[in-house]
Amino acid sequence: MQKQQPRLSFWQLWTVSFGFLGVQFGFALQNANASRILSDLGADLHSLSFFWLVAPIMGLLVQPIVGAASDRTWNKLGRRRPFILAGAIAAALGMFLMPNASLFVALIAPMIFGVLMLALMDASFNVCFQPFRSLVSDMVPAEQRNSGYSIQSLLINVGAVIGSILPFVLTNVVGLENTAKAGAVAPSVVWAFYIGATVLLGSVLWTVFRTKEYKPKDYYAYKGLDAAQVEKNLAQQKTLGQKLSEFFGLMKTMPDTMKQLALVQFFSWFALFIMWVYTTPAITQHIWGVEVKWFDPAYLKSVDVPASIIAAKGAAGDWVGILFAAYSFFAAIFSVFLAKLADKIGRKVVYAGSLFIGGISYISFLFFEDLTPTTVNLLITQVTVPAGAVNLIVPMIGIGIAWAAILAMPYAMLAGSLPADKTGVYMGIFNFTIAMPQIVCGLTAGFILKYAFGNEAVYIIMVSGVAMIFAGFAVFRVKEHVQVTSLQ
């Protein structure tokens, strides 16, 4: 007999997701600075998307495995928390090591070391992400699901704001250098990664030791599962072939809602991947007026790079942190209202409308070119940047709205259609809809940029805007369903 799952207090909802603040802090540092780091270590412009393939490939491999494992794990720490803790420790290690790639030059080329640490961070972030999503689904009753995922979205974006802006603060407030010699990483970025690793680990420890997962018998009762049958299934010893057969069977029988959301996910994450990879070169070229040739490693080796170009790249890289912090800030604000809006006018309307706004915002990048020097008071410091850079804060509002919806709405729409005994593995399978569009984008975006746009990166941002609008239209194909206990 199914028991009524207890409602969580506000602070319980908060604590369940608090570790996500630190995980996203680290992820935001990576998103805003990985292209910068890899460029400093010697990557050319059109190959950046290939290096970024590490992230979705890690997600594709890691999340389904971790999801299935966490569904079958019950120990003193609980069901999901052991994986969250292990992922956080590994991610913190990668964050400490990646910006120090040049120190290991005697053992391995800095570029290769940087990519390996990027892979370690991404694998570790994915070990954290998937169980966190499932933890909210496990702990939060259906009537609080909009609130639970909205709080998670809020915390994600608070972490992203701090993580994105940190290198800028370390340069303009603390006084660390934001420029780097060839083959090295700027000191401001190095220290940002150190701080990010510390925050990540600390916040995850808070969730792990302050959240008490339900005991198996209580969890099964709350989800309407037959405890004896579940225990019998868990006790079965299966060969690798049987496990793979079962996994692919689950993919074939996945809920219709998941299949319908896949198209939305494809276009929205295709757009996001472009933004993360190419915003830095896009605004360096389009807003700071740095010519395309200054992104060609072969050309850079043949000339002495002027100090003005080095300074412009450093300033643009810092400003990307401000822009990414801005969209995360606006996403955090929108997250506060997201649950109430979804309850009032429906998830699909809120989700689609948010994606339309985000797509238009990407396209508007093209119209903000203005090289006029402008002094900006950021409260913590004053900086002089091109007027176009300041104006780009406007489209960040729309991108933030889209980002908040992407973080919360698909999971809120999906959770009710998943069998409670397979939530983890299905959340992992659902990550395919995040990883695959990024892989497709990584394999194609560099060629599109080089051969269609002559390495003028602002035009690839236009492509992301069109993709986001397509995602908005695809939302209306999604049909939501009520919670099920098992597909078997």
N, C-alpha and C positions, 0 to 999 in steps of 0.2 A: 504494500500500500504506500502510495506517495505521500510524504510529509510536506508540510508547508515550510519552504526555506526561509529562515529568518532574514528580515531586512537588516541592512548594515547602516550604522550611523555615518554621518558625514565624514568623521575622522577615520573610520574603518575603510570607507571608500577611498579616501585620500591615501591612507597607508598602503593599501593593496597595490596602488600604482606609483607610489613615491619613487621607487627605484628607477622607474622609467625616466625620471628627470635626469638622473646621472647618465643613463645609457644614451639618451638623446643628446646630452651635453657632449659626450664623446663623438657621437655620430655627426653632430653639427660641425664640430671641429674638423672632422674628416671631410665632410661635404664641402666646406668653405675653403679648405686648405690643401686637399690631396692633389688637385691639379697644379696648384702653386708649388707644392713640394716636388712633385714629379718633374715639373718644368725646370725647377732649380737643379734637379739631379740629372737633367739632360734629355727629357722627353720632348719630341716635337709636337706641334699643335694638332695635326690630324690624327696622330696616334694615341692621343690622350684617352679617347673612348675605349681603345683596346685595353689599356691598363685598368680602366674603370670596370671592365668586364669581371674583374675579380669579385666585386661586391655581389652581383646577382648570381654568379656561379656558386659562391659560397652559400647564399641563401637557398638556392635550388637543391644543393646537396645536404645542407645541414638541417634546415627546418623540418622537413618531413621525418627525418631520422629522430631528431630530438622530440618532435611531437609524438611520434609513436612510442618512444621510450618513456616519455613523461606520463603517457596514458597508463603505462604498466608499472609505474614506480610508486611505491609507498614505503617510506622509511621515517626516521625520527624527524627529519626536516620537512617531510610532507611529500607532495606529489610533484609540484612544479619548482619549488624553491631550490632543490639541489642543483638543477640545471641553470637557474638564474644566477646562483652564486658562482658556480664554476665558470660560466661565460664571462661574468664580470671580472674575475681574477685574470683570465686569459686576455681579455680586452685591455685591461689596465697595463699588462705587460707589453702588449703591442704598442700602446700609446707612448709608453716610456721609450721604446726602442726605435720606432719609425723615424722620428726627426733626427736621430743620431746615426743615420745610415753611413755618413762619411767617416765615422769612427771605425767602421769595420772594413775599410777599403783594403786592408792587408789580407782579409779573408774572402771577401766577395765584393763585386762591383756595387757601388752605392745604389744604382738604379735597381738592380736585382734585389738587394736587401730591402729597399723601400717597398717594392712590390710584394715581397714575402711578408713584411710586417703589415701591409695593407690587407693581405689575405688573412693573416692571423686576426687582425681587428675585425674584419668583416665576418669571419666565421664565428668569432666570439660574440659580436653584437647579435648575430642571428640565433646563437644559443640562448641569449637573454630574451630577445624579442618574442619568439614563439611561445615559450612558457608564460611570459607576462600576459600575452593576449589570452591564453587559456586560463590563467589564474583569475582574471576578471570574469571570464565566462563561468568558471567553477564557483566563485565566491559570491557573485552578485545575482540576486533573484531577478526574474524576468522583468518585473515592474520597475526595477531600478537600472535596467541595462543602458538606457539612453544617458542617464546621469553618470553611471560608472565609466562608460567609454568617453564621455565628455570631459570628466575629470582627468582621465588618462591623457586625452588630447591636450588639455590645459597644461599638465605637468610636462608633457613632451615638449610643448612649445616654450615654456619657461626655460627648460634646459637648453633648448635650441637657441633662444635669445642670448643667454649668457655665453654659451659655447661659441656662437658665431661672432660675437663682439669682442671676445677676450683678446685676440691678437692686436686689435685696434687699441684697446685700452692699455695693453702692455707697452705699446709703442708711444702713444700720445699722452698717457698719464704717468706711467712708470718710467718711460724713457728708454726702453730697449730698442735695438736696431730692428727695422723691418725689411732691410735689404740683405741679400745673401751673395757670397762669392760663388763662382761656378762650382758645382758639385757639393754644395753645402746648403743648409737650411737657415733661414733668418732666426736670430735669437728669440724674437717675440713669438714665433710659431713654436719653437722648441719648448719654451716655458709654458705656453698655452696648453700644449699636450701634456706636460707634467701635471699641471693643475687639473686638467680635465680627467686624467686617470684617477687622481685622488678623489674628486667629486663623484665620479662614476662608482668607485668602490664603496665610498661612504654611504651614498643613497641606497644602493642595492642592499647593503648590510642592514639598513633601517627596515626595508620591506621584509627581508628574509627573517629577521629576528623579532619583528613586531607584528607580523601576520601569522595567524594560526590557521592552517588549512583544516578542513573538516576531516574527521576520521572516516575511513572507508565506508563503514556501515551507515554513517550519517549522510555522507555524500550520495551513496546509492539510493537512500530513502528519499532525499530531497529531489533527486533526478528521476525517480520512478523506475529504478533499475532493480532487477532481481539479484541481490547480493551473492547468493549461492551460485547462480549461473555465471556472473562476472568472474568470481573467484575461480570457478572451474575453467573458464576460458583463459584466464591469466596463468593458470598452472600448466597449461598445455605446452609441451616442448615442440617447437616447430623448426624444420630445417630452413636454411636460407631460401631454397626454392619455394617452399610453402609461404614464407614471409613475403617474398617478392610477388608471388601469385596473389596473395591476399591484398597487398598494397595496390597492385594494378587493378584488382577487382574493385577496390574502394574508389579508385579514380573513375572507373566505368559507371559506378552507381552513385556518384556524388550527387547531392541535391541539385535540383534545377536552379535554385537561387544562386548557387555557387557558379554554375555554368554561365548564367546570365550576367553575373557580376564580372566574370572573366573579361568580357569585351570592354566594360567600363574601365577595369583595372589596366588592360593593355594600353589604351590610349592615354590614360592619366599618368601612368608610370613611365611611358615613353617620353611624355612631356617633361616630367620631373628629372629624368636622367639627363636629358639635354641641358636643363637649367644647371644642374650640379656640375656637369663637366665643362660647360662652355660660357657660363656667366662671366668668369674672370677674363678670358681673352675677349669676350664680346664688349664689355664695358671699357677694357683697356684700349681697344681699337676705336670703338664708336664714341666714347665719352672723353677719353684722355687723348685721342688722336694719334696713338702709336701705330705706325704702319705695320702691315702684315709681315714684312721681311724681318722684323725684330722678333718674330716667333719661330724663325727657321734656324734650327741648331747649326746647320752647315754654314749659313751666312754669318751667324754670330761668331763662329770659330775663325772666320776670315777677316774680321774687323775688330777694332777696339770699340766696345759698346759705350756710347756716350753716357755720362752720369745722369743726364736728363731722362734718358730712356729707362735706366735702372730705377731712378726715383719714381717715374710714372708707373712702372710696373708694381713697385712696392706700394705706392699710394692706392692704385686701383685694387690690388689684392686685399689691402686693409678695408677698402670701401665695400668690397663684396661681403666681407664679414658684417658690416653695418646693414647692407641690404638684406642679407639672410636673417640677421637678427630682427630686422623690421618686419619681414613677412611672418616670422615666427611670433613676434609680439602681437601683430594683428590677428594671427591665428589663435593665440592664447585668449585674446579678448573675445573673439567670435565664439570660441569654445564655451564660454560662460553662458551664451545664449542659445547654443546649438541644440541642447536637449529640449528646451522649451519650444523652440521653433519647430523641431521635428515632431514633438507631441501635438502641436497645434495645427500645422499645415501638412504634416507628413514627411517622412524621411526622403522619399524620392524627389519631391519638389525642392527641398532644401539642398539635397545632394546635387541634383542637376543644375539648379540655379547657381550654386557655388562654383561648379566647374565651368559654366559659361562665363562667369565673371573672371575666373582665373585665365581662361583662354584669351579673352579680350585684353587682359592686362599684359600678357606676354607679347601680343602683337603690338601693343602700344610702345614697347621698347624703342621701336624704329623712329619714333617721333620726338625723342628726348635729347637729340644731339645738340649740345650747346657747350662750347669750350670756354665760355666766359668765366674767369676765376671768381668764386663766391666764397665768402667766409661764413662758416656755419658754427653756431653755438650748440654743442651737444651736451651742455650742462657740465659734463666731466672735463671737457676741453673744447678748444676752438680749432678748427682746421679750415684750410682753404682748398677747395676742390672745384672742378668745373660745374657750372650751373646744371648741366644735364645730369650729373651724378646726384645732385640734391633732388631734382625733379623725379628721378626714378623711385623715390619713396612712394609716390602715388600708385604706380602699378603694384608695388609690394602689398598694398592693402588688399587688392583683389586676389593676388597669389596667396596671401595669408588666409583669406576666406576659403579658397579652394583647398589649401593644405589641411586646414582644420577639418573640413568635411571628409577628405580622403583618409585621414587618420581615424575617424570615428564611424562614419555612416556605413561603409561596407561591412564592418565587423558587427555593428548593431543589427544590420539587415540580415547578416548571415547566421548569427548565433542562434536564432530561433529555429533554424532549419537543420541544425546539426544534431546527431545522436549524442547524448550526454556521455556515453562510454567511449566515444571516439572523437571527442572535441579536439584533443591535441593533434592527432594525426591529420584530421581534416583541416585544422588551422595551418598545419605544415604544408599540406597539399595546396591550400589556398595561396600560400606564398609563391607557388608557381606562377600565379597571375601577376605577381609583382616582379619576380625574377626574369621571366621570359621576355616581357617587353623591353627590359633593360638590356638583356643579351642581344635581342634583335637590334635595338638602338645602337648598342656598342659596336656591333658588326657593320652597321650601315652609316651611322651619323658622320664618321670621319670621312668616308668617301663622298657623301653628300656635301659636306663642308668644303672639301678640297675641289671637287670637280664641278659642282653646281654653283658654289658661291665663292670660289677662289680664296678660300680660307678667311672670308669676311664673316666672323663668327656671329654678328648680330642677326644675320639672316637665318641661321639655324634656330635661333630663339623664336623666329616667326613660325617655323615648323612646329615647335612645341605648342604654340598658341592654337594652331589649327587642330592638333591632336587632342588638346584639352577640350575644345568645343565638341569634337566628335564623341568624346567620353560623356559629355553632358547629355547628348541625344541618346546614347546607349542606356543611360539610367532608366529611361521610361520603358525599357523592355523587361526590367527586373520585376519578378513577382515574389513577394515575401510570404513566408509560411510560419506556422506556429512551431513551438519547441517539440521535438520528437525525442523518444528515449533511445531507440536503436533502429538501425536499418535492417538488422537481421531478424 
